[in-house]
Amino acid sequence: MIVVSKRFQVRKEDLQKVGKNALIFFAPLAVIYLSFVATEIEKDGFTWEDFRPNLVVLGAMILYVINVLLDFFRKWASETRYTDYGKENK
């Protein structure tokens, strides 16, 4: 079975790919945030202020959102053919 995602249209398969990529892109952000929290807790013990992200973590969060949006718009603007074996770019 071949499903064609036309240009400037979003199909269910495109959204599934964007969702899968968003989870993959989230892994480095989670590592950055958790390592930040771990280093903050080691400095002066546990306080609720330790969970407030610093500028590096905020920058990583902004880059994550930009990356997911770019991935969505790239899928929206391209024509892709999905087959049972994967995808074919046209």
Secondary structure, DSSP 8 states (H G I E B T S, - for coil): --EEE-TT---HHHHHHHHHHHHHHHHHHHHHHHHHHHHHHHHH---GGGGS--HHHHHHHHHHHHHHHHHHHHHHHS-EEEETTEEEE-
